[in-house]
């Protein structure tokens, strides 16, 4: 699905993207979210791969006491305060089930492949193996996912890796060359090593902070050589933290987890500020280390440019000044889950 406005068609230059990548957005939503994100990125052509999601009204399940206590302590039960401590009957709604599915699915072995996952495996196989050195100058594959869909994406990549016959190092090298993965507010405990990851989330996002990949809880794990390391972009959301729950209670409990009114605009801002036209160029810029600028003092202690990554320029006040303006300018405020504030 490619979204193009008349204004973009008439534009003679200055687009915020080039045609070096084929972007596939993996989503379980069909209310125009992908079209909106395409417009935020200056009408970037995006394909949508739709995955179904658990739907339904409130469902009651019986859990053993240990499982129930663990879910209560992590805030994963929506009506936790109403439940008697000696009761094993717990109530869930569709959002809770989706979050629980992502959090409790700890490995690819727990996943049953559906038709969309098989299509994703085929996409990865063709993108990684057909032309690893890009001699034919074809667009490189970029997979995008937000929230719990990041777990689905991570598990599919893990399954693809397990099916390869070459060495693990060669498999990871091929993935790093041919596949870029962008996540927004990921709810995923572990990402397989290999792909070039860009993880974007808000500091005050309770779900991403507790269950996602962040600079404080990196995934894949960092290594001294920085090979296969991920790029992390964080900011504070402009939403009232005190008015909303600090404990994750479903997917839409706090707008800091809302990719369409925060993290998508943050990524678009960073790309525009740095004049980048592809996600891979952003990854390469953030990972670049100039050997002539290696310092004996960590740059985070400097008063200026402490937030920069590699060659990426990230203004120190981006979340307090530019991000709220970008959200309103792109119409992200129309996608807020809580409009009472």
N, C-alpha and C positions, 0 to 999 in steps of 0.2 A: 504494500500500500504506500504510494508516494503522494505526499500532500504538497501541492504547489498553489500559491496564490498568484493573482495577476500581477501584483506588485513585484513579486520575485521574478516572474518571467520577463518583466520589462527592465529589470535591474541589469546594468551593464557591468557592474563590478562590486566589490566590497562584500561579497557573501561571506558568511562565517563558516563555510565548509567547502571542501573540494569533493571530487568524485573518486578519491583514492580508497574509499571504504564502502562496504555494503553493510548497513546497519539493520539488525534484526532485533526487535523489541519483544521479549518474552513476557506475556502478561496474562492475567486472568480477568481483566476488565475490558468492557466493550462500550463505554459511555463517551468515547471521544478523547480519552486520555492520550493516546499515541499521536493523534492529530494535533492536539494541543502542544505536546512536547516537540513535535516537528516544527511548529511555528515559533516556539521559543528559540530553537536553533536555526532561525532564519529560513524556515521551510525546508529543512534538511530532508532528503528522501529517506523514509524509514519503512521497513517491512514489519508486519505484525504477525507473530506466531502466538495464537491463542491457546491457552491451557484452561481447562475447566476448573471450577472451584467448588468446594463443599458449600451447599446452600441449605437453607431450611430454618425452621423456627427453633425454639429452645429444645434441647435434647438432654435427657437425664441418663447418667451412667453410674454404675457402682464401681468404686475404686477401692483398693486395699488402703489401709491406714497410712502406710509409708509413702505411697504415691500421692495420696491426697495431701498429706502434710507438706511434701515437697512442692506441690503446686500452690498450696496456700502461701508458703513462705516466699515464693517467687512472684506472687500476685497474679498467677495465671488463671485463677477462678474469678469470674466476673461478679458472682454473688457471694464472695467469700465471707462477708460480714454477716450474712443471713443464715449461714449453715451452722448447725449444731456440731460441736466438736466430736460427739459420739456417733455422728451420722456418716455413713459411707456413700450416701446418695449425693451426687454432684451434678450441677446443671451447667450445660455449655450452650453457646449459640455458635452460628456459623463462623464468625470471626475467631472465636476462641479455638475452634477445631482446626482452622487453618494455621494459627500460630503454634498450637500444640503439635500438629503434624510436622511443621518445620523444625521445631526445637527438639522433638523426640526422635526424629529421623536422623540418626547419627552417622550413618554410613550408606554407601551406594548399595550395599547388600540388602538394605531394608526397603529398597525402592522397586516397585513393579513398573515396567516400562509401558507407557501408553503410546498411542499413535504419534502424538506431538513430540514425545521424547525420542522416538525412533527417527523422526524427521530431523530433529536437532543433531542426533548422532551422525546422520548422513551429511548434514551441512558441515559439521566440524571435520569429518573425514575428508570431504572434498576440498575444503579450505586449507587444511593443513598438509595434505599429501600431494595434491595435484601439481602444485608449483611452489615449493617451499622457498625458493630464492626469488620468486616473483619476476621471472624472466619475461613472462608474457604481459607484465604490467596490468594485471587484473586487480579489481578492488579487493582489499583485504576484509575478512569477516570481523564484524564487531557484534557481540551479543550484549544486550542490555536487559537488566532485570532490577526490580525493586522489591523491598520487603521480603516476604516469604518466598517469592519466586526465585530469589538468589539461591535458596537451598536446592530447588529443583535443578537449576543450572549447574551448580557445583556437583551434584550427584551424577548428572549426565556426563560431565567432563571426566569424572572419576571412572565411570563405566567405560568410556572411550579409551582411557589410559589402560585399563585392565585388559582390554582386548588386543592390545598391540604386542607384536612379537619382538620388536627391537628392544634395545636396552632402555632402562628408565631414563637415563640421561639424554639419549637421542629423542625419545618420545617428548620429554619436557622441552628440549631445544626446538623441536618442530612446532609444538604448541606456542612457544614464546614468539616464534617468527610469524606464525600464521593466524593467531587468534588474540583479539583484545576483548576483555570483559569489563563492562562498566556496571556498577551496582549503586543503587540509591537506597540508603537506609536498610542495608542488608540484615536479614534475620537468618544467619547461617553461622554455625560454630566453626566450620572448617572448609577451606577452599583448597582444591588440589593444586600442587605445584606445577608450574608450566606457563599458563596463559599470562599475558600482560594485563594485570588487574588495575582498575581505577575505582577505588571505593569512596563514595561520597556520602556523607551523613552529617547530621546536626549533633553538636555536643550534648544538647538537652533532649535528644531522642531517647526515650527510656528503653525501647525495644532494641535499637541498634547498639546502645551502650551495654545492655545486658546480654544480648545474644548474637551480636553482629561482629563484623571485622572492622576494627578501628585502629588508629595509630597506637592506642594503649593496649589493644588486644589484637596484634597483627595476625593475619592469615592470608597467604601462607606465612610460616614463620620466617623471620628475618635471618640472614646469614651474613658473614663478614664480607664476602665478595659482592653482596647486593644483587647477585644474579637471581632472577625470578622474584625479586621483592615487589610488593604492590605499592601503588601511589595512593595516598590518603588525603582527601580534601575535607576539612571540617570548618564549621562556623556555628555561631549561636543563632537559633531561629528568633524571629521578632515577636514571638507569641508569649502571652502571659504564663509564666511558669507556676506562679502561686495558685492561680485559679484552677488549674488542671492537675489531675493526679500524677504523682511522681512514680507510681507503680504501674507497670504495663498491664492494662486490662483490656485486651482486644486490640485489633489493628488500628482502629480509628479513635483511640482515646486521647491522642495529643497531636496537634497539627505539625509539631516538629518532626513527626514521622511521615508527613504528607509530602511525597516527592514533587507533586505538582504545584506546591506553594512553598518551596524552600530549596531542596537539594538540586533539582533540575536547573533552577535559576542560578544557583551558586556555580555549577559547572559551566553554564553558558557564560557567566560573567568572567570566570578565570580564562576561558578560551578567548573571549573578546579582548580582554585587557592585554593578553600576550600575543594577539594576532594569529592564533592557531586555527587551522581549518580542518583538523582531524583529531580523533581521540588518540590515535597512535602517536601523533606528534606531541600531544600533551604528555603522554607517558614518557616518551623519549626525553623531552625537555626536563621533566621532573627527576628523571633518573640520571641526567648528565652531571658528571663531576669534572670540573676544569682542574687539571693537575697543577695549573699555575696559581690557583686560588685556594689551595689546601692550607687551612689555618691551624695554629696550635691552640686557638680558643674557639669553643663552640659558638657559631653565629647566633644561636638563640639568646646569648647574653648581650648581644648588641642592641642598641636602642632603635636602630633603623633596619628594616628588611629582615627582621628575625623570623618572619613567617614564610619566607621564600623557600621553595623546594627546587634544588638544582638550578635551572635557568628560568623557572617559573617566577613571575613577579606576582605576589599576592599582597594587596594593600592591607596594612595592619587593621584598619577599621572597616573592612569589607562587609562584615556582618551587621554593623551598626548603622552604616550609611548607605552603601550601594545595594546590598541584598534586599532590604525592604522596598527600595525604589524599583528594583528590577522585578520583584514579585508583582507590584501594582502595575508597572508598565506592560508586563506580558499578560496580565489578566489572571495571574495566579490566585489573587484574592477571591476569584469566583469559584475556586475549587476547594475552598476551606471546608473542613469537616465541622468545625465549631464556629459559627458566625455570631455568637452572642457577645463576644468581646470587641 
